[in-house]
Structure formats: structure tokens, C-alpha cells
Amino acid sequence: MGKPTDVVQGVLRAKTFFHRPKTAAIILAGGTGERMGSKTTKQMMLLLGKPVIVHTLEAFEACPRIDEIVVVVRPEERIAVTLLCEKYGITKCHALVIGGDTRQESAERGLAALSDDIEYIAIHDAARPLITSAQISRVVTYAYVYHAATAVTPVYDTVKTVNVSGFIEKTVPRDSVRLAATPQVFHRRYYEAAMKFAKDKNVIVTDDNSLMELIGQRVRTVDTGRENLKITVAGDLPVAEAILRCRGKKHGRD
């Protein structure tokens, strides 16, 4: 029997020979700059001369498996993001909608703005600007096969659980631990069902994989590496800049 990746590619080729599911990205851009110690929101901070959100949007714009993009924004940044889409040629931008009080509510508003013929949805944090179009395609590919797939980062450090007093209780086998990242990609029907279930049960989750867990849907993990970091604290920006500069040098750009 072939390797798992060969099986996935074989199933995908069979599926998409006749039909490639239309796929949309919902970019969640409602973050603040509070933990960055800045009045500027993290998605609007400059990263090598461009706002963080532009790097993110360009990756999804370049991804051949993404057909449209919905950006969920803060009210005061709607005009700014509209202008950025125009300036940087983000032609797949289908809608900009105002976010809610929680990530879950923001994602729900993004979902409501999608075109009717969208079959798969890729949820992504605007503050993860180092994702590449190839990585997006890979996660989406696995979602086409398994109906749900997510970017993850392996854990390389030793992981401990601690009690409320701060003392170590036990060591967690790191081979079975992953850090959830984005994009998180789901078949629309499953995602809508999970969203409705959570709303009916008044359950608030911190990522969209948790919605799938609520309805018993398995989510296939896809390693997108440690570079797919989220801009969260001040020290993340220089790290992201260094990674982008390194990528530029590898491709002959300085």
C-alpha cells in the first residue's frame, strides 16, 4: 500500500478530475495591539514595509485553491483594509464584514457573507502572515479528502502539566501533542452544523477545530512548520522580519 500522502493525492486527483470544490478563506482581522504594547492593531503593524494583513492576504490571493476571500475586520479599520486590498491587488476579496465580540461570532459573520456556491471554508488569523500559498493548498487538499483539516506545529520542547499551585504533575508525551495553528479548513456543511450546535448549546470555543470536536468530526492535522507563527507579542515582529528576509535571499531577492 502507498504512503498516506500518496493515497491523499490519489483520492484528490480522482475527486478533482471532474470537480474541484469552490473554496473560500475567512480572514479574521479583529485583533488588537494590547499584548504588543501598541495602539496600532497587530494586523496593521508594518512588516517589511507592508501591514501584516497584506502579507496574509497576498498568500491567499496567490493560492490556486482559494476562490474568494472574506475579511472580518474591526469597524474602524474597514476603510483602511478596503484601500489595502485595492492597493495590493487582492482581487479575490469578496466582502469585508464587521467582527463580533468573540472569535466565534466573527467567524459566523464571515460565514454568512460567503457566496452560496462555496463548499469549503478556510479560517485563518490575519496575524499569521508567514503562511505560504503552498501550505494553504496542502491543508485545503487534506480537507477535500477528510472534510476537515488544520495546520499544526509540532512540539519540540518537553511539555509538563502543572497544578493550580504551579507544581509539575506529569510529563505529556510530546509525540501526541501539536500546537493548533491556521488555516483550519472544513466542508461548509460540517462547519455550519458545528456552528449551530455550539450556538444552541451556548458553547464558546477558542478555535474552529473545537467546533468539529463538538460534533464528533475528525480533523486531519497538517504540519506547516514553526515559521507559521502568530504575531502576538512585540518580539514576534523582528522574528517574522528575519524569516521573510531569509526567504527573500533564498529566492534571489534582497
ZIKASUL-V847724 format. One record per helix or strand of 3 or more residues. SS is the DSSP state (h for helix, s for strand). FROM is the first residue (numbers start at 1). LEN is the number of residues. If there is no record, write none. Layout:
# ZIKASUL-V847724
((SS & FROM & LEN) (SS & FROM & LEN))
This chain:
# ZIKASUL-V847724
((h & 4 & 15) (s & 23 & 7) (h & 42 & 3) (h & 52 & 11) (s & 68 & 6) (h & 75 & 13) (s & 93 & 6) (h & 103 & 10) (s & 120 & 6) (h & 133 & 14) (s & 148 & 7) (s & 159 & 4) (s & 168 & 5) (h & 174 & 3) (s & 178 & 10) (h & 188 & 13) (h & 208 & 7) (s & 220 & 4) (h & 234 & 17))
